[in-house]
Amino acid sequence: MYVKNFVHLRTHSDYSMIDGIVKPEKLVHKAKSMHMTSLGITDVNNLHGVIKFYLSAHQAGIKPIIGIDIMVQSNIIKHTVCRLTLLAANNHGYKNIIELLSESYKLGYNDNSGLVICMDRLLQFKKGILILSGGMQGDIAKCIFKNDINLLNHCILFYKKYFPNKYYLEISRIGVPREEEYITYIKYISCTYSLPIIATNEVLFLKKNDFYVHQIKVAIHNKTTIADLKVVYKYTKNQFLKSQYDIIEIFHDIPESIVNTIELAKRCNVIIPSGSYFLPIFPTQSMDLYQFFVQKSSIGLESRLMNMFPDIHQRNIKKKIYFSRLTHELLIIKKMGFVSYFLIVMEFIQWAKNHNIPVGPGRGSGAGSLVSFSLNITEIDPLQFDLLFERFLNPDRVSLPDFDVDFCMEKRDLVIDHVIRKYGRNFVSQIITFGTMAAKAVIRDVGRVLGYPYGLINKISKLVPLDPKMTLKKAFSMQKELVDLYNHNHDIKLLIDIAKKLEGVIRNIGKHAGGVVISPTKISDFVPILCDSQGENQVTQFDKNDIEFVGLVKFDFLGLKTLTMIDMIVNMINKKCIHQKKKKFFINNISLKDKKSFLLLKKADTTSVFQLESLGMRNLIKRLQPDSFEDIIALVALYRPGPLQSGMVDNFINRKHGTEKISYPDHKWQHECLKPILKSTYGIILYQEQVMKIAQVLSNFTPSEADILRRAMAKKNPKEMMQQRKLFQLGASKNSVNSHLSTKIFDLLEKFSAYGFNKSHSATYALLAYQTLWLKANYSAEFMASSMTLDMMNTKKIVNLIYDARRMNLKIISPNINCSDYFFSVNQFGEILYGLGAIKGLGRSSIDIILKERNQSAGIFSDFLDLCVRLLLKKITRHIFEILVTSGACDCFNTCRVQLFNDIGKMIQIAKKKILAMQTKQNDLFHFKDCLSNKLFIKNKNNLYTFPMYTNKIILKILKWEYEILGLYLTSHPIKNFLKEIYYYTNGITLHNCLLLNNASHVVLSGMIWSIKTAFTKKKNRFYIITLDDSYSRLDIIYFDNFNNFKNQFFCKKNTIVVVNGKLSHDSFTNRSRVLIKTIFDIERYREKKLYNIKIYIDNNNIKYKDILDNLYDYLSNNILSGHVSLTFILSVRLCIQHKLFDHIYYIYPDNNFLNYLKSFTDYVTIKLNFYK
């Protein structure tokens, strides 16, 4: 029998995460290059890659054969799991495979063994399915190797009975043990039982030399090393995509097994329908769907108009304009078949609002719809801000509407749960995402599997830039050191070569951030479902692109932290309103013309303000000086690479400030009819909506035609652009516009459209930005407290927020066991109370116990003994007490923190005895104050901790604890001892206000070294990034020097206070300001350079002045290092006083120890430092 064709029916793509490494598209491409006419895909227990495979195959002219490899619980052999391959013969079979997978996943599975399908369930969905026997992993093979003829006969007859003419005996020659023995049996069975044999190659990779890469991938999946993998590895080097010639040669003795692949491929004819959209019909009881839609929209618009135009005369004028637009939109939505879509979105947004779940004002082009505004889907009036409906829905360009709805991050899942309850679990699903092996991660994975030392893996990984879009190819073009290591180190070359082949391969699955599909019938009528091992957390097996291909509509439920923050602030405000008996506060009712807000904005004080907080944005704000809401909309649109790099931003700013003449749009080419369109942007074409509007006004384009023009300009298709240009000029000529002018204006539209932004999106985000700005300006303490709460697990952000709060003159109160909540909060004095949840090591469960005991049981804790007694009864450990003390949470008990820490053990013992006494009803013989040392008690009328009572040594210990437990210095800062002299050195320039100076300004700055990082220039020169901290801000300074010099310097340690002389540099690429160091000294050495004299004024009216003189003399005689700084003693009353202190002239070295010693006498002496000018 002469055979010349073969079809690979069993191939795994990288969607078989257990053993696949090839993209479906690459499988198809390789098959086409080998002149194959058909190809099958049979991933393990999933159909993830089916649509991509199907589309690629059709594009390549290859017939796609769709199937899966599954594990089945055998009905014949007890307690045995076997493999089968299912192929869809037709659409019915394809749907049955989807149902089989979906129903099986919903029942759950064992995490270790994975999904195992019950044979009875397979029989339930057998129609339209062809079966391959599973080769040497199938139940036929297991019967053969058990040598049980009766069992084998029973098994064969089972398949002949239930799958007549649909069951194939699978054979492979890939080099596994007992392969030929198995094939001999199969040939016998085929003849005896008249069952067809079919050849497969169980394809897992493309080329033979990919075998080692495949081993690495399997080891990564199994979380083992390549050395350990060999014990359990069950694959061979022959499982690559062999040519038809090679397979025919391998099975030359069984030609029918080759022929049968062709015959089976002919039987498989699946057409996956596409091009239609399937939406559930929104329930309206007995009312007509469209009438219900019109009614809801009309009522909603009436309500909106009442709020926007309280004056009835003005409202009646506006009403006609608004309802005309509404009718226009309603008819288009009906025509396009999206009525249900709008109503579904309206319903879950309204449900969220009714259940106090914050909803965003909108996102994307949906804000251009008045219907959306009327149904309370969005919060921006599209007519007020010239937003266009056709930017969202264009009847001449049918595409799905796309409302991306933002919800409070903490409560988003409640809305999704509501949708599931309303429409049914079988009709609603979240959408899958696929995590791939990214550049940095794949280096680490491959290195670990190869058994390389961690240090080497880490070194290579760090050379790959930290960028989500980074690839190894791109990293090679950027990092010369990486190329050098690759070229000169064989181990590194092997690692990177493997990593390159695995880069982009699918590694794991996840859940789309907000994507949800709602189906008119069961989800599994369209796509397969995947669940976790408990049968919960349902997601589609198709990603969002493939979901759209099969016609399901995606709804985006996005979690936005800003909404959570606004919700927290509003709740704080409304608690105040209740206390002060004021009306309830609503964030959507604030004025868009608040002077206080714009004053704050002009200062660029926008930390934690949505969209406006980056350094680059703040620099743009300083230049632009926005003074209207339209300016904020423009800010969001301007702060993008296109406008920033094109010079458009400079034109915009200059025109706003009058240094450039405003033209509409260009001083050479302008038309008066364009002025109303471009007035809000000072004649600059900034928004896509402006492009559309110009086409309508100047060239009589319909709104739909204008949107098609916008899309054409965005795509930059030359042929399409030529056609649009002709239409534009033709329309302009009908309006008597000079052809030369219309050509030039079209050129300008084409130029600016490359940078044009969706104004609808910009306006909704500008509204959120303004709301957070308004809250910061008007409720600053609540704003900062909520910002800290949302980032309280991020110490670096907490530090920056606390510094920002200090610059706003807000007071931060240390953690307080009697006042603080889990989150940051604001007390009645407008002070921010540090949240207990931000204390490292305390833990949520311990805090919940403390708060419950304080708030619901016996009230606040009267003293530390009371705290110990009550919390020991709740099983709180000594470690928690130590954290509470060292964090400052027990300072409210008016006891020195250090002393209290030293007494913890004693106090716990006393508390235990007191508990025992209470339980045995004995008299309490102990009292808290009796067991503490009678020293270092704080006397403070506000019951708050103060430093003047403490020695410098104790203060430093307390600050060290704070840094360890809170991750920052809260009650004070090591630099505060030096503020007066630092002010002299720096002329009052701080780390924060130096950022306001011009680029390249020379500055003298001081701060404490917070961190030191090593980096390299492109020329491989080492430099150091030193982060300074001055308790109000942080700033990076750059130090270029050789390593040995740096290593030997005093300032190479953290926590050293330094003075820096350098040049300010603003990096426009990273939007960061830094100082390039010219000189750097620790504060002692700098003081030595600048200080020449210390004057000590002694109050000799004080009765202790002679003791002070004695003390000074003893200290100076025994402790002082000689130096060049002179000491001068001046008595307040000029009497002739004899003392041995005055018999000497002192020249000292002005170190910190000496100054701290002098400060211990500040009640009796005044110290003045005299510096060189």
N, C-alpha and C positions, 0 to 999 in steps of 0.2 A: 504494500500500500504506500503510494507516494503522498507525502504530506509536506506542505510548504509554509503553512501558517499556524500560529499558536496564540492563545489569549491567556495572559496572566490574570487569573481570577482571584488570587489571594495576595493582596499587598497591604502593608500597614504604612500609614503616613505618620507624621509626628504627633497627630492627635491620639494615636495609641501611645500614651505617655509612658507606658511600661517598657516598650521596646522599639518604638518608631523614631526615626530621625529625619525623614524626608517630607518636605512640604508637598501637599497634593498637586500643586501646580508644577513642581519640579518632576514629579513622577510622570505626569502627562507629557511634559516637554521631552523627557528622556524617551518615553514610549514613541512619541511622534518621530524623533530622530532615528528610531529603529524601525520605522515604517509599520508600526502596529496599527491595526484598525479598531481594536476594542481593548478596554482595560477595566479591571475591577478594583474596587477599594473595599476593604473589609476590616476596618479598625475594630479594636477590642472593646466590646460593650458600649459603643457609642457611634453616633452619626455626625459628630462635630464638623468633620471636613467635607461632608457630602456636597454641599452647595458649591463650595470653591472647586471641588473636583469636577462636578457636573458642568459648571460654566467653562472651566479650562478645557475640558474634554471636547465640548461642543465647539469652542473656538478653534481647537486644534484639528477638528474633523475626526475625532476619535469617539467611538460609541462608549458612553459611560455605563458600567455595570455596578450597581449599588448593592452593598451587602454589609454584614457584620460578622465578626468572630465572637461567639458567645460560649460561656461555660454553662452546661446544663446538668441538672441533677437527674441521673439516669433512672428510668423506671424499671430497667432490667437488672442492672447490677446494683445491689444494695450499697448504700453509703459511698457511692462513687460519683465523682464529678468528671464529666468528659467535655471535650470541645466539639462544637459544630460550627460550620460556616453557613449562614443564611444569605441567599441572593434573591433580590426582588425580581420576579418575572414580569411584573406589570405594576401599574399604579396601586392596584389593590394590595399587592404583596408589599409594596413600599410602605403603604399606610399601616399594614399589619405589623411590619417590623417596628415602625414608630410606636404603635400601640403596645406591642410586646415589651419593648424597652421601657416605655413610660410607666406602664402598670407594674412592671417588675421593680423599678426603682422606688416607686411609691410604697412598696411593701417592706423596704429596707433590706440590708445585707450585712454581712460580716466584714468588718474593716480589714481583717487580715486576708481573707480569701477573695474579697471583691464580690461583684454581682454574680450570683448563680441563679439561673432561671429554671423554674420548675417545668418539667416536661409536659405536664398537663396544661400549663399556660401556653406553651409552644403549640400544642395541638389546638388550642382555642383560637390561635391567630395564624393557622397554617396556610390559609388560602393565598394563592399567588406567590408562594415562597418555594424556592428550590434549595435543596440541602446538599452540602458536601459533608462527608462522613467524619471529617476532623483528622484524617490521617492517623499518625501514630499516637495522637492524643485523644482520639475518638473512642467511643464505647466498643466499636467493632474491634479495634486494635487491642483494647483491654481484655476482651473475651479471648482473642487469639493468644495473647501472652499468658492468660490464665490456664490455657489448654482445656477449656471447658466447652466441648462441642455443643452440648445441649443449650448452654447459655448463649453461645454464638448463634445457633439456629433460632433461638427465641428472639434474639436481638434483631437479626436480619428480617425475620417475618414481621416484627413490629413495624419496621420502617416500610416494608413492602405494603403492609396493610394501610398505614396512616398517611404515607407519602408516595402513593403509586405514581410511577413515572416521573418522580421529582427528587429521587435520592441517588446520589452519585458516590461511588467509592473513591476516595481521594488517595493519591500516592504522590510521594516526593522523593527525590534523590539529592539530598543536601548533605549527606555524610554523617548521619546519626547512627548509633549502634542498632543492629538488628533490622536495619532498613530493608535489606533484600529478602530477609526471612518474611517480613511483613508483606512485601510486594508479592511474593510467591503465593501466600495465602489469599491475598486479594484477587489475584488472577483466577485462582480456583473458585472463590466465592462468586466472582463475576460470571464465570461460565455456568456454575451450578444453579445460581439463582437469577440469572439473566439481569444482572445489575451493571450499569455502565461504569467504567473506570475513567477517572479524570486526573490529569497531571497538573500539579501546582509546584511552585518553587518557594512558597511562604516568604515572599519578598519583604525585607526589613530595611534595606539600604540600596543605594543606586549602583555603586561600583564595588568590586571585590576588595579594593584597598581601603574601603570605608569600614571594614570589619572591626578594626581596633577602635575606631571612633565610636562604633556602635557599642562595643564592650564598655567604653568609658561612660556612655549615656546610661546604660543599664545599671552600672555601678552607682552613678549619681542618683538615679531613681531609687535604688535599693539602699542608699545611704551607707555604702561600703567602699572599700578600696579595690583597685584592680587586682591586687594580690589575693584578697579574700574572695573576690567574685568568682574566680575560676572553679571553686568548689561546687557552686550551684549553677553555673552558667550553662544554658541549654541550647544555645544558638551556634550556628556554624558559619564559616567564611563564605559558604556557597549561597547564602540567602540574599543575593543581590539581584537586580533587575537584568536577567540574562536575555540575550537576543533570542529571537524565534529559532534561529539556526542552532544555537547552543542547546536549547531545550529539546528540539526535535532530535538532535544527535544523542542527547542523554537518554531519551525514551525511544530510540530507534527500534527496540525490540517489542515495544508496546505501542504501535502507531495509533491504535484506537483511542488511547488516553489523550493523544494530541488532538485528534479529530473531534473528540467529544467536547473539548474546550470551545471549538468553533461552533458546534451545534448548540451548546448551552448558551453561548453569547447571543446567538440568534433568538433564543427564547426569552432573553431579558430585554424588555422594552419599557423603560420607565420615562415618562415625561413629567417633570416637575412644573406645575403651572405657575405662572408669574404674570405680572402686569396689572393685577387687580388688587384692590385693598379691601380688607374685611374688618368692619367695625361692628361692635354690638349695638343693637338698637336700644337707645336710652329709654327706660320705662317711664311712661307718662300717664299710666292708668288708661282711661278711656279717651283721652284727648289726642287729637292729631299731632304728630311729632313736630311738624313745622309750625303749626299754630301755637303750640306750647313754647317753642323756641322764640317766636316773635313776641309772644306775651311776656316771657321772662326778660327779654332784651329791652322791650319798651318800658316795662315797669322799672327796670334797673336804671335806664337812662333818665327817666323822670326823676328818680331819687337823686341821681348824680347832679342833675341840673338844679334841683332845689338847693343842694349844698353849695354848688359853685356860684349860682346867681340868685341870692336871696331876694333881690329886688324883682318883683313880678313883671314889671314892664321890660326890664333887660332880659329876663328869662324868656319871655314870649318872643322877643326878637331873635334870640339865640336858638330857640326851640326848632324853628323851621330848618336852620342850617344843620343842626345836629341830627334831626330825624331824617333829613334827606340822605345824609351820609349813612345813617343806620340802615335805612331801607336798601340802599345800594349794596351794602355789605351782606345783609341778610339774604338777598337774592343770589349773590355769588356763592355764598356758603351752601345754599340749598342746591344750586346748580352743580356744584362740585361734589355734593354728597357727604358733607362734613358736619351736618347738623348735630348728629349724635356725639361727634368728637367734642364739640364745644360744650355740650350739655354735660358730658362725662367730666370734663375738666372743671366746669363750673361747680358740679356737685361735690367733688372731693375737696376743692378749695373752700367751699362754703362750710363743709363739715369740719374742716380743720379750724376755720375761724370760730365756728360755734363751740369748738372744744378747746379754745384758747391755745391753739397751735399757731405760732407766727408764720405768716406766708409773705414771701417777697413781693415787691411791687411789679415784678415781671422780669423777663429776660429775653433777649433776642428780638426778632422782628414782630413777634406777637403783640407787642405794645403798640403797634401801628393800627390795631383793630379797635374801632369804637365798640363793636359788639363785645369784645373782650373786656373793655372798660365798663360797659353797661352791666355785664354779668359778674362783675367784681373779680374777674380773672387777673386783670392788671390794675395798676393804680395811677397810670399816667394818662392824662387827657390827650389823645392823639391830635386833636384839632388845635389845641393850645400850642403844641410844639411842632406842628407841621409834619407829623408822622403819617406815612402812607400805608394804606391797607394792602395795596398790590405788592408792596415789598414783602408782605407776609403770605398772601394768597393771590395767585395770578391765574385767572380762568383760562388764559391762553397757554399756560405752562403748568399742567397738572402735576402737582407734587404734594406729598403729605404735609399737613400743617404740623408745626413742631413747637408746642408750648413746653419750654423748660421751666418747671415751677420750683422755686426755692422754698424750702421749709426750714424751720428751726432744726438744727443738727441733732438735738437730743430727742426730738419728737417725730421726726420724719417717718420712722417705722410704724408709728401709730396710724398714720394716714394710709400707708400701704396695707396694713392689717384691715383697716376699714374697707378698702376697695376689694380685698379678698373676700371679706364677709358679705359685701353687697352683691358682688357678681358671681361668687362661688370659687372655691379653691381650684376646681378643674378648668376655670375660665381665665384665671389670672396667674401670671408668673413673672418673676424677675428674670433678668437676662444674664447669660454667662459672659465672662471675659476670660482670656487666656494669657497667662503670664509666660513670657519667653525668657530665654537665657540671654541676659543683657551683657554688655561688654565686660564690666567689672566683675559681675557675679560669675560669669562663665569661667573667667580666669581662676577665681577662688574654687569653684566646683571641680574643675579639671585638675588643678594643682593638688587638691585634697585627695582625689581619687588616685592620682599617680603616687601619692605618698610623699610629696615634696615637703620640706620643712616649712613651717608656718611663716618664718621670717622671709623666706624667698618668695612665697606666694604673695605675702603682704606687700613686698617691695614692687613686684610686677603690677599688682592690682592698683597700687597708689599712683603708678605712672599713667593709668587710664583716667583722663579727666572725669570729674563727677558731673555728668550731664545726662539726663534721661534719654537724649537722642544720640548719645555717643556710640560709635561703633569702633571695632578694633582697627579697621582700615583708616578711619578718621584719626584715631589715637596715634597711629604710626606716622601720619602726616604732621602731627603736632609735637610729638615727643621724640627727639633725637636719641635720648638715652634708651628708650624702649627699642628703637631700631638697632642700636649698638649691642645691646644685650642679646637681641634675637640673632644677630649675625655672628656673635662670638661665644655663645653659650649653648651647647647642644641640648641640655635639659630644658632651657627656656624656649628654645626653638620648637621642641616637641610639644611643650605645653601650649604655646601660642598657635601652632598649626592645628592642633586638635580643637582648641577653643574657637578658632575661626570657623571650623566646620560645624560646630555646635551652636554658634552664636545665632540667635533668632529662633532656635528650635523651641517648641512649646514644652514647658516644664510643669506647669500646674494650672489649675482653673481657679476662677474667682467669680465674684458677683459684681455686675455693673453698678457703678456708683449710684445711679438713680433710675435706670431703665426698667420699665414695667410694661408688659403687654397684656391687653384685655381682649379676649377673643369672643366672637359672636357664638361660637360653639366650643366644644372642648379644645383646649390648647393643643392636645395631641392629634387633633384633626389636621393640624398644620405643621407642627414641629414636635420632635421628641423632647421629653422632660428628663431632667436629672435631679436626683435628691441625695441628701446625705445618707449615711448608713442607717439612720433612724426613720428614713422615709420623709424627712422634713426639709425645710429650706429649699424649696423647689426653684429651679432655674431652667430656662430653655437650653437645649443642647446646641442651638445655633446662636452665633453672636449677633450683635445689633444689625450688621449689614445683611446677613443672611435672613434675619427675621423680616426685614423690609422686602427682600427679594420674594419671599413666599406670600407677602401681602398683609402681614400683621402690622398693626400700628403701635408704635412705641410711645409711651408716656414717660416723661422724665420727672422723677421725684428726687430732687437734689437737696442735700443737706448743706446749709450755709451757716457757718459759725457766727457771722455778723448778725443774723436774725436771732440766734440764741442770746447774743450779747444785748441786743436791743430789748428782747423780752425780759431779761434780767433787770435791766435798768428801769424799764417801764414799771415792773413789779415793785421795785424799790421806791420809785416816785409815787406810785399809787398807795403804798403803805403810808407815806408822808401825807398824801392827800386825805386819807381816812382820818389820820391823827389830827390834821389841821382843818378837817371838815370842809374840804374843797371838792370840786367836781373831779370825776375820774379823768385821768390823762389819756389821750389817744395820740399816738405818734403820727398818724396820717393827717391830723388836724393842725400841725404846726405850720407857721408862715414860712414861705420860701424866700422871704426878704428880711430875715433876722439880722440886724446889724452886728450883734455880738458874735454871731457865727462867722460872718464875713471878715470881721476884724481878726478873729482867730485864724481864719484861712489865709489871710494876707500875710500873717506872720509865719505861715507854713508850719504851724504847730499842729501837725496832723498825725502824730503817732497814734496807731490803732484806729484811724479813720479809714473806713472802707475805700479801697482803690487809690487813696491819696497819701499813703504813709511812706512809700519808698523814698530813698534819698533823691533819686532822679526826678520823681514827681514833685518833691518839695522844692527842688531847684527850679523846676518849671513854674510852680506856683509863685515863687518869689519874683520871677521875671514877669509873669503875666499879671499878677495882682488881680485875681478874679473878684468881681463885685456883683455878680448876678448868677442866678441859677443856670441861665444859658451858658455862661462862662464855665461852669462846672461840667455841663454836658460836653462842651468843647474840650475841656481838660482830659476827660476820659478818652475822647477820640484822638487827641493830639499826641498823647503819651504812648506812641507806638514807633517801632523802628522806621517805618516808611516816612511818616511826617517829620520825625526828628532828623533823619538823614537827608531829606530832600530840600531842607531850607524853608519848608512850609511853616514850621513853628515860628521861625524868626519873622517871617512876613506877617503872620497872625499877630504876634506880640507888638511888632512895630506899628501895625495899623491900629491896634487897640489904643496904643499910647500916643498916636498922632505923629510919629516920626516917619511914617510912610503913608502916602496918600491912599485913601480907600477907593478902589475901582471895582467895577462889577462885570467881569472878574479881573480884567487886566487893563492897565491904563491905555494900552493901544487898541484893545479889542473889547469893547463893552457895549451893553445895550440896556436901556432904561428899564425894560420889563424884567430884567434879572435882579434889580435892586431889592424888591421885597423878599425874593428867595434867598439872597446872600447877605442881607443886612445883619442878621444875628451873628454871622461869622466874619464880619468886616470885609466882605467881598471875596473871601477865600472859599473855594469849593471843597468843603471838608467832609460832607456826608453823602452817602449814596442816594439818599432821598432828594438831595439838591440836584444831582445829575438827572434823576427821573423828572423832577419838577421843571427843570430848564427845558428838557425835551418836550414836555407837554405845552409849556407856555410859548416857547420860541418856534417849535415845529409841529404843533398840533398833534403830538403823539397821544394816543389813549393811555390811561394809566398802565394797562397791561403791556402795551408796546414799549412804554418807557422802562418797565421792569426788564423786558427782554433786552433792551439796549444796555441797561446796567449789567446784566449777566454777560452779554457779549463783550463789554469792555473789561470785565473781570477775567474772562477766559482768554482774551487777546488773540482770538482766532482771526487771522488776516482776511480770510474769505468772508466771514460773517461781519467783520468790522467794515469792510468795503461796502457791503450791502446796507448796513446801518447808516453809514456816512451818506449814501445816496438818499435814503429815506429822510434823513435829518435835513439835508440841504433842500430837498423837494418841499418838505413841510415848511421850512423857513421862508422859501421863496413865495409860498402862498400867503405868508404874512408880511410880504414886501420887505424881507430882510435881505440885505446885500449878500450875494453868494460868497464873496470874499470874506465877509464878516462871519457868516455861518460856518464857513470852513475853518476859520481860526478859532471860533468858539468850540467847535467840535474837537479840534486839536487839544484845546485846553481841558475839555471834559475828559478826553482820553488820557491826558497826562495826569490829572488830579484823581481820576477814578482808580488809579493804581494804589492811591493812599486813602481813598474814601472809606469811611466807616459807617456802619449801620447805626443811624441816629436813634432808632427805637431802642436798641440795646444800650447805647450810650446814655440815653435819657433815663432808663430804668435804673441803671447802675449809678448814675449821678444822683438820683433820688435817694438811694440807699446811702451813698456817700454823704449827702447833705444831712440826712437824718442822724447819722452817727456824729457828724460835725456839730449839729445843733445840740445834741445831747452832751457832747464834750464841752461845748461853750456854756451851756445853761445848767447842767448837772454834772460838773466835772468829777466830783468825788465818786458818785455812783458809776459814772462812765469808767473811771480808772479801776474801781473795785471789780466791776464785771470783766474788764479786760484781763486783769490779773487772775481772776477765777478761771477763765477759759484757757489760760496758758500756765496754770499753776504747776503743771508737771514739767515745765520747761524753765529751768532756773535762769538761763541766759535772758529769756524774754521777760521774766519777772523782774530781774535787775533793771533792765531798760525801762520797764513800765514804772518802777518805783522811782527811778531817776527822773522820768518825765513828770511824775506826780510831784516830786520835790520842786522841780522847776516851776510848777503851777502853784507853789506854796500850799500844797496839800500835806497834811500831817499823816504819817503812817504809824499806827500804833502796833507795838510788838504783839505777838500771839498772847492771848489772855485766856486762861482756863475758865474764867467767869464771864467773859464777854464775847469771845470769838466764836463764830460758827465754823462749819466745815469749809465753806467758801469765804472769800473776802467779802466784807460787808461795810456799811457806813453807819456810824453811830449818830446820835441826836445832835452832836456838835459838828457834823460834817467831816469827821475824821475817818480814815480808812482803817478798819480792823483787820489785821493779818489773819488769813484763814488757817485753821488748824490742818486742813488737808494739804497745805503746802509745806508742812514740816516733814522732813525726810525721816522715814522709819516708823512713823506713828501708825499708819495703816488705817483704812476706812473702818474696819470693825472696832478697833479701839476707840476711835473718835466717836463712832455712833454710840458706844457704851457711855462715854463721858458725857456727851450731849443729852442723852436720854436721862442719865442720873441727875444732871444739872437742871434740865428744863421740865422734866416730868415727875421727878421723885422729890428729893428733899431741898431743892433750890440750889443757889450758888454755894460754893465751897467756902467755909468760913476761914480756914487756915490749911496749912499743908497737912497737918495731922488728920483733919476732917477729910481731906482729899484721899489720903492713904487708906483710911478706914473704909470709906465708901467704895473706893475702886478696888481694893483688895478683895472685898466681898464679891466683886464682879470678875474676879480672876485676872485683873490687870497685873502685869509683871513689873519687876524692878526696872527692866530696860525701858519701859514706857515712862516710868517716873523720871528716869534720868534724862530722857529726851524732852519731857515737859519742862524740867528745870533748866537744862542747858539752852533750850530755845527761847527762854524768857517767858514761857506761858505761866509760870508761877511767881513772877515778879509782883503780882498784885497782892501777895501775902506780906509785902514790906520787909523782905529779908534778902540779904546779900545773896546773889545767885551762887557764888563760889561756896559760901558757908552752907547754903541749903544743899548743894550737891554733896558736900562732905558729910552732911548729916543724914543723907537718904537712908543708908543702912540702919542707922539708929532709929530713925522715924518709922521705918517699916516694922522693926521689932516691937516698938511701942504700940503701933497700930494693931499688930497681931494680938498683943496682950489685951488691948482695949476691946478688940472683937471678941476675944475669949471671955473677958469680963462681962461684956454685954450679953453674950450667949448664956453665961452662967448666972447672970443678974447680980454680979458683984459690984461694989462701988468703984467708980473710976478714980484711981489713985494717981493718974498721970495727967500732965498738962503740957501742951505743945511748947510753951515758952521755957518751961523748966528744963527741957532737954536740949535747948539750943544755946550756943555761945552768945553771951550778951554783948555782941559787938556788930558793928557794921549794919545796923538797922537803918532803913531809909525813912526819912521824915519828909513826906511830900503830900501837900494838901489834895492833890489830884489823884493820890493813890497810885502814882506812876513812878517807874524806875528812873533814877537820875544818876549821872556819873560823878558829880563833884565829891560824893562821899567816898569814892574809891581811889586806891593808889593806881598808878599807871600800870603796874604789873597785873593787878586784878582786872583792869579794863581790857588789857590785851588778851588775857585768858578768856574773858567773856566774849570778846570779838572773835577769837579763834573758835569757840564753841558755835557761835552764830554762823560762822562761815561753813563749819562742818555739817550743822543740822539744817540750816536754812539755805545754804549755798550762796550767801551774801552777807554783807555787813549791814545790819539794820539800825541798831540803836546808836551806833556811831561809826567811825571809820578811822583806820590808822593815820590817814592823811590829816585829820582834823587838828592834830597837835602842831601842825606846821603851816596852817592856813595864812597866818599873818605874814610870815616871811615869804611864803610862796607868792602872795599877792604882790610883794615888792619885786620879786624876781621876774614875774610874768606881766607886770603892769596891769594886773586884773584880768588878763585874758585866760579864760577857762577852756577846757576841752570842748565844751559845747559851743560857746560863742565864737571860738576860732573858726568854726565852720561857716560863719557868716562873712568871714574875711575873703578878700579876692584871692583867686588862684595865684600861686607863686609868691604869696606874702611870706615874709620872714617872721617867724614866731618863736617866742620862748614859752614853753609849756611845762607843767609839772603834773605828775600823777604817780600812782602806785602801779607797778608792773603786775598785770592780771594774768597774762599768758605770753608765752614765747613760742613761735612756730618757725621752723626752718623751711625755706623755699629756694628755688633756683631760677635764674633768668634763662632765656633761650640759649645764651652762650654758656650755660652751665655754671655761672658764677653764683655762689651761695649768698643769700641774704636772709635777714631775720625780720619777721613781722612781730612787733612787740605791741601788745594791747595795753594801753594805760587806762587807769580808772581813777576818778577824783571825787567819787561819791555822788556826782551829779550827771556824769556822762562817761562814755568810753570812746577811745580813739586809737586807731592803728598808727604806729610809727614804724618807719622802714629803716633798717640799719644795714649798710653795706660794709663789710670788712672781712678779713680772712678769719678762718675758724679759730685758730689759736688765740688771736687777739680777743675775740669774743669770749672764748672759753675762760680766759684769765681775768676777764673784767668782773668788777663787783656786781654789775647789774644783770648778770646772766641768771639771777635767781628771781623767782616770783616774790611778790610782796615787798620788793625794794622800792622806796620812794625816790624818784629820779627827776632831774631837771633837764629838759631837752631844748636845744637850739636847732632850728631847721626851717625847711621851706614847705609850705602848705601845697598839696597837690590834689586836685580833684580828678578822679578817673571817670571819664564819661562812659566808658565801656561797662565798668562794674557798678557805676553810680555810687562810689565810695570816696570819702575824703581821707587822705593820709598825710603824714608829715615825713619828709625825707630828712633823716638826721644829719646834721653837720657835726654837733658835739652832744655828748650825753654824760651826765655825772650823777652819782647818787647825791642826795640832798646834803649829806655831811661834807662831801668834797666841794660841792658848789658853794656851800656856806663858807668854807675855808677860803675860797677864792674871792668871795664878795664881802665878807665881814672883816672889819678892822678893829672894832671896839664894842664892848658890852658895858653899858652903864647900869649900875645897881643902886637904886634909890631906896634908902633904909629909913623907915619911920622911927626916929629915936625918941619920939614921944611915947611909943609903945613900951610897956613895962618889960616886954620880953626881948627888947632889941639887943641887949648884951648877950643873951643866949644865942641869938641869931649870929652875932659877930663871932662868937666862939665856934659855933657850928660851921660857919663859912671858913674860918681859919683852919679848923681840923680837916675839913674836906679838901681844901686847896693844898694843904701841906702833904696829904697822903694819896690823893687819887688823880690829880690833874696831870695830863700829858702836856709837855711844853709845846708852844706854837707861836704864831705871830699876832694873835688877837689879844689886845690889851683889855684889862678889867679896870673899871673906874667905880669907886664907891662914893656915893653922895648921901650925906645925912640931911634929913628934912629940916632939922633945926641946926643952924650953923654954930655949934658949940665946939670948943676945943676938947675933943674926947681922945684919950689915949687908949690904944688897943694894938696888940701885936699884929692884927690883920693889916693895919695901915703901915707897918714897918717894911712891907715888901711891895715890889712892882710885879704884877702877875701877867705873863703872856701864856695864853692857854690854847689848846686845840679844841675848837667849839663843837665837840661831838654831841650826839643826842643824849647821852647819859648825863652830861653836865647841864644841858638845858632843862632836862626833866628834873634834875636835882634843884635847879633854881626855881622851877615852877612850883615845887613843893612849899615854897615860902611866899606864894603870891598874896596871902592875907597880910603879910608884913612888909614886903618889898615890892618895888616896881622895877621891871626889867625893860631896858630899851636896847635894841640891836642897831648898831650904826654900820651902814654898808658904804662901800665905794660907789661913786656915781658912775 
